[in-house]
Amino acid sequence: MEELKQTRYVQELMAEQRQQGELALILKQLTRKLGSLPPEIQSRIQSLSVSELEALGEALLDFSSLEDLAAWINP
């Protein structure tokens, strides 16, 4: 079983699952904090890497409006 976990395929699956989990959580947090997100912003967020999602997860604590989010996404 441990050998299987070390394969590239399984590692990629695990990374994808992690990214999807972080994406879902961040979208929930943003929606709760800022209200409904425009489709173009949702699409941009869905294209972020894991490290970018982590950075957004920290930054969103300081957002008070959709404009703050838009400014973060489109520097």
PDB file of N, CA, C and O in Angstrom:
ATOM      1  N   MET A   1       0.815  -1.189   0.000  1.00  0.00           N
ATOM      2  CA  MET A   1       0.000   0.000   0.000  1.00  0.00           C
ATOM      3  C   MET A   1       0.863   1.260   0.000  1.00  0.00           C
ATOM      4  O   MET A   1       0.569   2.217  -0.716  1.00  0.00           O
ATOM      5  N   GLU A   2       1.917   1.259   0.794  1.00  0.00           N
ATOM      6  CA  GLU A   2       2.805   2.420   0.853  1.00  0.00           C
ATOM      7  C   GLU A   2       3.468   2.680  -0.495  1.00  0.00           C
ATOM      8  O   GLU A   2       3.654   3.831  -0.890  1.00  0.00           O
ATOM      9  N   GLU A   3       3.822   1.609  -1.197  1.00  0.00           N
ATOM     10  CA  GLU A   3       4.433   1.766  -2.520  1.00  0.00           C
ATOM     11  C   GLU A   3       3.465   2.429  -3.475  1.00  0.00           C
ATOM     12  O   GLU A   3       3.864   3.264  -4.287  1.00  0.00           O
ATOM     13  N   LEU A   4       2.203   2.068  -3.387  1.00  0.00           N
ATOM     14  CA  LEU A   4       1.177   2.656  -4.243  1.00  0.00           C
ATOM     15  C   LEU A   4       1.035   4.150  -3.962  1.00  0.00           C
ATOM     16  O   LEU A   4       0.876   4.943  -4.890  1.00  0.00           O
ATOM     17  N   LYS A   5       1.089   4.535  -2.699  1.00  0.00           N
ATOM     18  CA  LYS A   5       0.969   5.944  -2.328  1.00  0.00           C
ATOM     19  C   LYS A   5       2.108   6.787  -2.894  1.00  0.00           C
ATOM     20  O   LYS A   5       1.960   7.997  -3.070  1.00  0.00           O
ATOM     21  N   GLN A   6       3.223   6.161  -3.174  1.00  0.00           N
ATOM     22  CA  GLN A   6       4.381   6.882  -3.672  1.00  0.00           C
ATOM     23  C   GLN A   6       4.393   7.040  -5.194  1.00  0.00           C
ATOM     24  O   GLN A   6       5.259   7.727  -5.736  1.00  0.00           O
ATOM     25  N   THR A   7       3.454   6.418  -5.875  1.00  0.00           N
ATOM     26  CA  THR A   7       3.443   6.526  -7.329  1.00  0.00           C
ATOM     27  C   THR A   7       3.027   7.927  -7.750  1.00  0.00           C
ATOM     28  O   THR A   7       2.307   8.625  -7.036  1.00  0.00           O
ATOM     29  N   ARG A   8       3.489   8.308  -8.899  1.00  0.00           N
ATOM     30  CA  ARG A   8       3.189   9.648  -9.427  1.00  0.00           C
ATOM     31  C   ARG A   8       1.689   9.837  -9.598  1.00  0.00           C
ATOM     32  O   ARG A   8       1.158  10.903  -9.291  1.00  0.00           O
ATOM     33  N   TYR A   9       1.018   8.827 -10.079  1.00  0.00           N
ATOM     34  CA  TYR A   9      -0.421   8.917 -10.310  1.00  0.00           C
ATOM     35  C   TYR A   9      -1.170   9.202  -9.015  1.00  0.00           C
ATOM     36  O   TYR A   9      -2.031  10.081  -8.974  1.00  0.00           O
ATOM     37  N   VAL A  10      -0.852   8.473  -7.974  1.00  0.00           N
ATOM     38  CA  VAL A  10      -1.526   8.653  -6.691  1.00  0.00           C
ATOM     39  C   VAL A  10      -1.169  10.010  -6.099  1.00  0.00           C
ATOM     40  O   VAL A  10      -2.026  10.680  -5.523  1.00  0.00           O
ATOM     41  N   GLN A  11       0.076  10.415  -6.235  1.00  0.00           N
ATOM     42  CA  GLN A  11       0.489  11.730  -5.738  1.00  0.00           C
ATOM     43  C   GLN A  11      -0.289  12.844  -6.441  1.00  0.00           C
ATOM     44  O   GLN A  11      -0.719  13.803  -5.800  1.00  0.00           O
ATOM     45  N   GLU A  12      -0.468  12.718  -7.752  1.00  0.00           N
ATOM     46  CA  GLU A  12      -1.229  13.717  -8.505  1.00  0.00           C
ATOM     47  C   GLU A  12      -2.696  13.728  -8.083  1.00  0.00           C
ATOM     48  O   GLU A  12      -3.301  14.794  -7.964  1.00  0.00           O
ATOM     49  N   LEU A  13      -3.266  12.554  -7.857  1.00  0.00           N
ATOM     50  CA  LEU A  13      -4.650  12.477  -7.388  1.00  0.00           C
ATOM     51  C   LEU A  13      -4.807  13.137  -6.021  1.00  0.00           C
ATOM     52  O   LEU A  13      -5.772  13.862  -5.780  1.00  0.00           O
ATOM     53  N   MET A  14      -3.865  12.885  -5.144  1.00  0.00           N
ATOM     54  CA  MET A  14      -3.923  13.468  -3.813  1.00  0.00           C
ATOM     55  C   MET A  14      -3.797  14.990  -3.877  1.00  0.00           C
ATOM     56  O   MET A  14      -4.493  15.699  -3.151  1.00  0.00           O
ATOM     57  N   ALA A  15      -2.921  15.489  -4.734  1.00  0.00           N
ATOM     58  CA  ALA A  15      -2.751  16.929  -4.894  1.00  0.00           C
ATOM     59  C   ALA A  15      -4.021  17.561  -5.459  1.00  0.00           C
ATOM     60  O   ALA A  15      -4.425  18.647  -5.043  1.00  0.00           O
ATOM     61  N   GLU A  16      -4.639  16.872  -6.405  1.00  0.00           N
ATOM     62  CA  GLU A  16      -5.875  17.381  -6.990  1.00  0.00           C
ATOM     63  C   GLU A  16      -6.994  17.417  -5.951  1.00  0.00           C
ATOM     64  O   GLU A  16      -7.762  18.378  -5.900  1.00  0.00           O
ATOM     65  N   GLN A  17      -7.090  16.391  -5.135  1.00  0.00           N
ATOM     66  CA  GLN A  17      -8.107  16.358  -4.081  1.00  0.00           C
ATOM     67  C   GLN A  17      -7.877  17.479  -3.078  1.00  0.00           C
ATOM     68  O   GLN A  17      -8.825  18.116  -2.619  1.00  0.00           O
ATOM     69  N   ARG A  18      -6.633  17.712  -2.745  1.00  0.00           N
ATOM     70  CA  ARG A  18      -6.306  18.795  -1.807  1.00  0.00           C
ATOM     71  C   ARG A  18      -6.720  20.133  -2.391  1.00  0.00           C
ATOM     72  O   ARG A  18      -7.320  20.960  -1.705  1.00  0.00           O
ATOM     73  N   GLN A  19      -6.397  20.343  -3.660  1.00  0.00           N
ATOM     74  CA  GLN A  19      -6.741  21.601  -4.315  1.00  0.00           C
ATOM     75  C   GLN A  19      -8.256  21.792  -4.345  1.00  0.00           C
ATOM     76  O   GLN A  19      -8.747  22.888  -4.075  1.00  0.00           O
ATOM     77  N   GLN A  20      -8.993  20.743  -4.667  1.00  0.00           N
ATOM     78  CA  GLN A  20     -10.452  20.843  -4.726  1.00  0.00           C
ATOM     79  C   GLN A  20     -11.042  21.136  -3.345  1.00  0.00           C
ATOM     80  O   GLN A  20     -12.000  21.900  -3.226  1.00  0.00           O
ATOM     81  N   GLY A  21     -10.477  20.537  -2.319  1.00  0.00           N
ATOM     82  CA  GLY A  21     -10.939  20.793  -0.960  1.00  0.00           C
ATOM     83  C   GLY A  21     -10.685  22.229  -0.534  1.00  0.00           C
ATOM     84  O   GLY A  21     -11.552  22.874   0.054  1.00  0.00           O
ATOM     85  N   GLU A  22      -9.493  22.726  -0.833  1.00  0.00           N
ATOM     86  CA  GLU A  22      -9.165  24.108  -0.491  1.00  0.00           C
ATOM     87  C   GLU A  22     -10.034  25.076  -1.294  1.00  0.00           C
ATOM     88  O   GLU A  22     -10.503  26.085  -0.766  1.00  0.00           O
ATOM     89  N   LEU A  23     -10.242  24.763  -2.562  1.00  0.00           N
ATOM     90  CA  LEU A  23     -11.081  25.607  -3.408  1.00  0.00           C
ATOM     91  C   LEU A  23     -12.489  25.705  -2.841  1.00  0.00           C
ATOM     92  O   LEU A  23     -13.040  26.801  -2.736  1.00  0.00           O
ATOM     93  N   ALA A  24     -13.072  24.581  -2.477  1.00  0.00           N
ATOM     94  CA  ALA A  24     -14.435  24.570  -1.940  1.00  0.00           C
ATOM     95  C   ALA A  24     -14.519  25.392  -0.657  1.00  0.00           C
ATOM     96  O   ALA A  24     -15.459  26.166  -0.473  1.00  0.00           O
ATOM     97  N   LEU A  25     -13.549  25.225   0.220  1.00  0.00           N
ATOM     98  CA  LEU A  25     -13.553  25.956   1.479  1.00  0.00           C
ATOM     99  C   LEU A  25     -13.428  27.455   1.243  1.00  0.00           C
ATOM    100  O   LEU A  25     -14.164  28.237   1.846  1.00  0.00           O
ATOM    101  N   ILE A  26     -12.521  27.863   0.386  1.00  0.00           N
ATOM    102  CA  ILE A  26     -12.312  29.288   0.134  1.00  0.00           C
ATOM    103  C   ILE A  26     -13.533  29.914  -0.528  1.00  0.00           C
ATOM    104  O   ILE A  26     -13.912  31.036  -0.194  1.00  0.00           O
ATOM    105  N   LEU A  27     -14.146  29.204  -1.455  1.00  0.00           N
ATOM    106  CA  LEU A  27     -15.359  29.741  -2.080  1.00  0.00           C
ATOM    107  C   LEU A  27     -16.472  29.910  -1.041  1.00  0.00           C
ATOM    108  O   LEU A  27     -17.211  30.894  -1.085  1.00  0.00           O
ATOM    109  N   LYS A  28     -16.597  28.974  -0.120  1.00  0.00           N
ATOM    110  CA  LYS A  28     -17.602  29.090   0.946  1.00  0.00           C
ATOM    111  C   LYS A  28     -17.299  30.287   1.843  1.00  0.00           C
ATOM    112  O   LYS A  28     -18.195  31.056   2.191  1.00  0.00           O
ATOM    113  N   GLN A  29     -16.038  30.435   2.209  1.00  0.00           N
ATOM    114  CA  GLN A  29     -15.651  31.539   3.077  1.00  0.00           C
ATOM    115  C   GLN A  29     -15.897  32.886   2.399  1.00  0.00           C
ATOM    116  O   GLN A  29     -16.418  33.814   3.018  1.00  0.00           O
ATOM    117  N   LEU A  30     -15.523  32.987   1.139  1.00  0.00           N
ATOM    118  CA  LEU A  30     -15.718  34.239   0.412  1.00  0.00           C
ATOM    119  C   LEU A  30     -17.200  34.571   0.263  1.00  0.00           C
ATOM    120  O   LEU A  30     -17.606  35.721   0.429  1.00  0.00           O
ATOM    121  N   THR A  31     -18.005  33.556  -0.052  1.00  0.00           N
ATOM    122  CA  THR A  31     -19.437  33.774  -0.206  1.00  0.00           C
ATOM    123  C   THR A  31     -20.060  34.216   1.115  1.00  0.00           C
ATOM    124  O   THR A  31     -20.916  35.100   1.143  1.00  0.00           O
ATOM    125  N   ARG A  32     -19.635  33.608   2.183  1.00  0.00           N
ATOM    126  CA  ARG A  32     -20.174  33.990   3.499  1.00  0.00           C
ATOM    127  C   ARG A  32     -19.767  35.412   3.865  1.00  0.00           C
ATOM    128  O   ARG A  32     -20.559  36.162   4.436  1.00  0.00           O
ATOM    129  N   LYS A  33     -18.532  35.782   3.538  1.00  0.00           N
ATOM    130  CA  LYS A  33     -18.024  37.100   3.917  1.00  0.00           C
ATOM    131  C   LYS A  33     -18.507  38.206   2.985  1.00  0.00           C
ATOM    132  O   LYS A  33     -18.835  39.301   3.441  1.00  0.00           O
ATOM    133  N   LEU A  34     -18.552  37.922   1.664  1.00  0.00           N
ATOM    134  CA  LEU A  34     -18.813  38.974   0.690  1.00  0.00           C
ATOM    135  C   LEU A  34     -20.134  38.836  -0.055  1.00  0.00           C
ATOM    136  O   LEU A  34     -20.526  39.736  -0.797  1.00  0.00           O
ATOM    137  N   GLY A  35     -20.817  37.722   0.137  1.00  0.00           N
ATOM    138  CA  GLY A  35     -22.051  37.488  -0.603  1.00  0.00           C
ATOM    139  C   GLY A  35     -21.758  36.743  -1.897  1.00  0.00           C
ATOM    140  O   GLY A  35     -20.662  36.216  -2.088  1.00  0.00           O
ATOM    141  N   SER A  36     -22.735  36.706  -2.771  1.00  0.00           N
ATOM    142  CA  SER A  36     -22.611  35.975  -4.036  1.00  0.00           C
ATOM    143  C   SER A  36     -21.444  36.504  -4.867  1.00  0.00           C
ATOM    144  O   SER A  36     -21.261  37.713  -5.010  1.00  0.00           O
ATOM    145  N   LEU A  37     -20.663  35.578  -5.409  1.00  0.00           N
ATOM    146  CA  LEU A  37     -19.497  35.954  -6.211  1.00  0.00           C
ATOM    147  C   LEU A  37     -19.856  35.944  -7.694  1.00  0.00           C
ATOM    148  O   LEU A  37     -20.507  35.012  -8.165  1.00  0.00           O
ATOM    149  N   PRO A  38     -19.442  36.966  -8.430  1.00  0.00           N
ATOM    150  CA  PRO A  38     -19.691  36.979  -9.877  1.00  0.00           C
ATOM    151  C   PRO A  38     -19.004  35.784 -10.551  1.00  0.00           C
ATOM    152  O   PRO A  38     -17.941  35.350 -10.109  1.00  0.00           O
ATOM    153  N   PRO A  39     -19.607  35.257 -11.612  1.00  0.00           N
ATOM    154  CA  PRO A  39     -19.030  34.090 -12.296  1.00  0.00           C
ATOM    155  C   PRO A  39     -17.580  34.284 -12.750  1.00  0.00           C
ATOM    156  O   PRO A  39     -16.784  33.347 -12.681  1.00  0.00           O
ATOM    157  N   GLU A  40     -17.233  35.475 -13.208  1.00  0.00           N
ATOM    158  CA  GLU A  40     -15.852  35.690 -13.674  1.00  0.00           C
ATOM    159  C   GLU A  40     -14.860  35.605 -12.521  1.00  0.00           C
ATOM    160  O   GLU A  40     -13.732  35.150 -12.712  1.00  0.00           O
ATOM    161  N   ILE A  41     -15.257  36.029 -11.343  1.00  0.00           N
ATOM    162  CA  ILE A  41     -14.369  35.911 -10.179  1.00  0.00           C
ATOM    163  C   ILE A  41     -14.285  34.451  -9.739  1.00  0.00           C
ATOM    164  O   ILE A  41     -13.202  33.970  -9.408  1.00  0.00           O
ATOM    165  N   GLN A  42     -15.409  33.747  -9.733  1.00  0.00           N
ATOM    166  CA  GLN A  42     -15.383  32.319  -9.391  1.00  0.00           C
ATOM    167  C   GLN A  42     -14.470  31.556 -10.348  1.00  0.00           C
ATOM    168  O   GLN A  42     -13.692  30.700  -9.927  1.00  0.00           O
ATOM    169  N   SER A  43     -14.571  31.869 -11.620  1.00  0.00           N
ATOM    170  CA  SER A  43     -13.750  31.187 -12.618  1.00  0.00           C
ATOM    171  C   SER A  43     -12.272  31.444 -12.377  1.00  0.00           C
ATOM    172  O   SER A  43     -11.452  30.531 -12.474  1.00  0.00           O
ATOM    173  N   ARG A  44     -11.937  32.678 -12.066  1.00  0.00           N
ATOM    174  CA  ARG A  44     -10.537  33.029 -11.819  1.00  0.00           C
ATOM    175  C   ARG A  44     -10.020  32.299 -10.576  1.00  0.00           C
ATOM    176  O   ARG A  44      -8.891  31.807 -10.567  1.00  0.00           O
ATOM    177  N   ILE A  45     -10.839  32.230  -9.538  1.00  0.00           N
ATOM    178  CA  ILE A  45     -10.441  31.538  -8.314  1.00  0.00           C
ATOM    179  C   ILE A  45     -10.229  30.051  -8.593  1.00  0.00           C
ATOM    180  O   ILE A  45      -9.293  29.450  -8.065  1.00  0.00           O
ATOM    181  N   GLN A  46     -11.088  29.457  -9.417  1.00  0.00           N
ATOM    182  CA  GLN A  46     -10.973  28.037  -9.734  1.00  0.00           C
ATOM    183  C   GLN A  46      -9.698  27.714 -10.499  1.00  0.00           C
ATOM    184  O   GLN A  46      -9.278  26.557 -10.537  1.00  0.00           O
ATOM    185  N   SER A  47      -9.078  28.717 -11.107  1.00  0.00           N
ATOM    186  CA  SER A  47      -7.853  28.470 -11.870  1.00  0.00           C
ATOM    187  C   SER A  47      -6.587  28.669 -11.032  1.00  0.00           C
ATOM    188  O   SER A  47      -5.478  28.505 -11.540  1.00  0.00           O
ATOM    189  N   LEU A  48      -6.746  29.020  -9.754  1.00  0.00           N
ATOM    190  CA  LEU A  48      -5.578  29.263  -8.902  1.00  0.00           C
ATOM    191  C   LEU A  48      -4.907  27.954  -8.497  1.00  0.00           C
ATOM    192  O   LEU A  48      -5.558  26.918  -8.365  1.00  0.00           O
ATOM    193  N   SER A  49      -3.608  28.023  -8.305  1.00  0.00           N
ATOM    194  CA  SER A  49      -2.840  26.872  -7.820  1.00  0.00           C
ATOM    195  C   SER A  49      -3.079  26.713  -6.320  1.00  0.00           C
ATOM    196  O   SER A  49      -3.690  27.571  -5.683  1.00  0.00           O
ATOM    197  N   VAL A  50      -2.593  25.615  -5.771  1.00  0.00           N
ATOM    198  CA  VAL A  50      -2.748  25.359  -4.339  1.00  0.00           C
ATOM    199  C   VAL A  50      -2.093  26.469  -3.530  1.00  0.00           C
ATOM    200  O   VAL A  50      -2.684  26.960  -2.568  1.00  0.00           O
ATOM    201  N   SER A  51      -0.896  26.869  -3.898  1.00  0.00           N
ATOM    202  CA  SER A  51      -0.212  27.922  -3.128  1.00  0.00           C
ATOM    203  C   SER A  51      -0.950  29.254  -3.246  1.00  0.00           C
ATOM    204  O   SER A  51      -0.994  30.020  -2.284  1.00  0.00           O
ATOM    205  N   GLU A  52      -1.524  29.536  -4.403  1.00  0.00           N
ATOM    206  CA  GLU A  52      -2.310  30.761  -4.569  1.00  0.00           C
ATOM    207  C   GLU A  52      -3.601  30.694  -3.748  1.00  0.00           C
ATOM    208  O   GLU A  52      -4.021  31.695  -3.168  1.00  0.00           O
ATOM    209  N   LEU A  53      -4.226  29.520  -3.699  1.00  0.00           N
ATOM    210  CA  LEU A  53      -5.419  29.351  -2.875  1.00  0.00           C
ATOM    211  C   LEU A  53      -5.093  29.559  -1.400  1.00  0.00           C
ATOM    212  O   LEU A  53      -5.874  30.169  -0.670  1.00  0.00           O
ATOM    213  N   GLU A  54      -3.951  29.060  -0.965  1.00  0.00           N
ATOM    214  CA  GLU A  54      -3.543  29.252   0.421  1.00  0.00           C
ATOM    215  C   GLU A  54      -3.341  30.728   0.718  1.00  0.00           C
ATOM    216  O   GLU A  54      -3.750  31.212   1.774  1.00  0.00           O
ATOM    217  N   ALA A  55      -2.711  31.451  -0.209  1.00  0.00           N
ATOM    218  CA  ALA A  55      -2.502  32.888  -0.031  1.00  0.00           C
ATOM    219  C   ALA A  55      -3.841  33.627   0.000  1.00  0.00           C
ATOM    220  O   ALA A  55      -4.029  34.541   0.803  1.00  0.00           O
ATOM    221  N   LEU A  56      -4.763  33.235  -0.867  1.00  0.00           N
ATOM    222  CA  LEU A  56      -6.089  33.847  -0.875  1.00  0.00           C
ATOM    223  C   LEU A  56      -6.815  33.561   0.429  1.00  0.00           C
ATOM    224  O   LEU A  56      -7.515  34.429   0.951  1.00  0.00           O
ATOM    225  N   GLY A  57      -6.657  32.363   0.957  1.00  0.00           N
ATOM    226  CA  GLY A  57      -7.280  32.006   2.226  1.00  0.00           C
ATOM    227  C   GLY A  57      -6.836  32.914   3.358  1.00  0.00           C
ATOM    228  O   GLY A  57      -7.630  33.232   4.243  1.00  0.00           O
ATOM    229  N   GLU A  58      -5.593  33.329   3.342  1.00  0.00           N
ATOM    230  CA  GLU A  58      -5.101  34.269   4.351  1.00  0.00           C
ATOM    231  C   GLU A  58      -5.559  35.691   4.043  1.00  0.00           C
ATOM    232  O   GLU A  58      -5.980  36.420   4.941  1.00  0.00           O
ATOM    233  N   ALA A  59      -5.478  36.079   2.786  1.00  0.00           N
ATOM    234  CA  ALA A  59      -5.821  37.453   2.397  1.00  0.00           C
ATOM    235  C   ALA A  59      -7.294  37.766   2.605  1.00  0.00           C
ATOM    236  O   ALA A  59      -7.650  38.898   2.932  1.00  0.00           O
ATOM    237  N   LEU A  60      -8.149  36.769   2.418  1.00  0.00           N
ATOM    238  CA  LEU A  60      -9.589  37.045   2.502  1.00  0.00           C
ATOM    239  C   LEU A  60     -10.022  37.528   3.876  1.00  0.00           C
ATOM    240  O   LEU A  60     -11.090  38.123   4.020  1.00  0.00           O
ATOM    241  N   LEU A  61      -9.205  37.279   4.878  1.00  0.00           N
ATOM    242  CA  LEU A  61      -9.540  37.759   6.218  1.00  0.00           C
ATOM    243  C   LEU A  61      -9.581  39.287   6.282  1.00  0.00           C
ATOM    244  O   LEU A  61     -10.252  39.866   7.136  1.00  0.00           O
ATOM    245  N   ASP A  62      -8.855  39.928   5.366  1.00  0.00           N
ATOM    246  CA  ASP A  62      -8.798  41.394   5.343  1.00  0.00           C
ATOM    247  C   ASP A  62      -9.785  42.013   4.361  1.00  0.00           C
ATOM    248  O   ASP A  62      -9.923  43.236   4.331  1.00  0.00           O
ATOM    249  N   PHE A  63     -10.470  41.214   3.562  1.00  0.00           N
ATOM    250  CA  PHE A  63     -11.403  41.752   2.572  1.00  0.00           C
ATOM    251  C   PHE A  63     -12.671  42.257   3.247  1.00  0.00           C
ATOM    252  O   PHE A  63     -13.179  41.651   4.191  1.00  0.00           O
ATOM    253  N   SER A  64     -13.168  43.381   2.741  1.00  0.00           N
ATOM    254  CA  SER A  64     -14.447  43.881   3.231  1.00  0.00           C
ATOM    255  C   SER A  64     -15.445  44.076   2.097  1.00  0.00           C
ATOM    256  O   SER A  64     -16.606  44.407   2.337  1.00  0.00           O
ATOM    257  N   SER A  65     -14.988  43.868   0.844  1.00  0.00           N
ATOM    258  CA  SER A  65     -15.882  44.032  -0.298  1.00  0.00           C
ATOM    259  C   SER A  65     -15.391  43.196  -1.477  1.00  0.00           C
ATOM    260  O   SER A  65     -14.260  42.711  -1.494  1.00  0.00           O
ATOM    261  N   LEU A  66     -16.273  43.045  -2.457  1.00  0.00           N
ATOM    262  CA  LEU A  66     -15.882  42.341  -3.682  1.00  0.00           C
ATOM    263  C   LEU A  66     -14.748  43.063  -4.394  1.00  0.00           C
ATOM    264  O   LEU A  66     -13.944  42.438  -5.085  1.00  0.00           O
ATOM    265  N   GLU A  67     -14.685  44.371  -4.225  1.00  0.00           N
ATOM    266  CA  GLU A  67     -13.606  45.151  -4.847  1.00  0.00           C
ATOM    267  C   GLU A  67     -12.243  44.744  -4.284  1.00  0.00           C
ATOM    268  O   GLU A  67     -11.251  44.697  -5.012  1.00  0.00           O
ATOM    269  N   ASP A  68     -12.205  44.454  -2.986  1.00  0.00           N
ATOM    270  CA  ASP A  68     -10.953  43.985  -2.381  1.00  0.00           C
ATOM    271  C   ASP A  68     -10.526  42.661  -3.003  1.00  0.00           C
ATOM    272  O   ASP A  68      -9.353  42.463  -3.320  1.00  0.00           O
ATOM    273  N   LEU A  69     -11.486  41.758  -3.175  1.00  0.00           N
ATOM    274  CA  LEU A  69     -11.200  40.465  -3.790  1.00  0.00           C
ATOM    275  C   LEU A  69     -10.745  40.641  -5.235  1.00  0.00           C
ATOM    276  O   LEU A  69      -9.768  40.029  -5.665  1.00  0.00           O
ATOM    277  N   ALA A  70     -11.454  41.475  -5.972  1.00  0.00           N
ATOM    278  CA  ALA A  70     -11.096  41.715  -7.380  1.00  0.00           C
ATOM    279  C   ALA A  70      -9.701  42.294  -7.494  1.00  0.00           C
ATOM    280  O   ALA A  70      -8.943  41.922  -8.390  1.00  0.00           O
ATOM    281  N   ALA A  71      -9.357  43.200  -6.597  1.00  0.00           N
ATOM    282  CA  ALA A  71      -8.015  43.798  -6.609  1.00  0.00           C
ATOM    283  C   ALA A  71      -6.954  42.757  -6.305  1.00  0.00           C
ATOM    284  O   ALA A  71      -5.860  42.815  -6.865  1.00  0.00           O
ATOM    285  N   TRP A  72      -7.253  41.806  -5.433  1.00  0.00           N
ATOM    286  CA  TRP A  72      -6.293  40.752  -5.114  1.00  0.00           C
ATOM    287  C   TRP A  72      -6.111  39.814  -6.287  1.00  0.00           C
ATOM    288  O   TRP A  72      -4.994  39.400  -6.598  1.00  0.00           O
ATOM    289  N   ILE A  73      -7.220  39.480  -6.939  1.00  0.00           N
ATOM    290  CA  ILE A  73      -7.167  38.535  -8.060  1.00  0.00           C
ATOM    291  C   ILE A  73      -6.517  39.153  -9.282  1.00  0.00           C
ATOM    292  O   ILE A  73      -5.793  38.473 -10.010  1.00  0.00           O
ATOM    293  N   ASN A  74      -6.762  40.413  -9.514  1.00  0.00           N
ATOM    294  CA  ASN A  74      -6.222  41.120 -10.689  1.00  0.00           C
ATOM    295  C   ASN A  74      -5.319  42.260 -10.250  1.00  0.00           C
ATOM    296  O   ASN A  74      -5.702  43.428 -10.315  1.00  0.00           O
ATOM    297  N   PRO A  75      -4.116  41.915  -9.801  1.00  0.00           N
ATOM    298  CA  PRO A  75      -3.218  42.959  -9.262  1.00  0.00           C
ATOM    299  C   PRO A  75      -2.814  44.004 -10.295  1.00  0.00           C
ATOM    300  O   PRO A  75      -2.068  44.931  -9.977  1.00  0.00           O
TER     301      PRO A  75
END
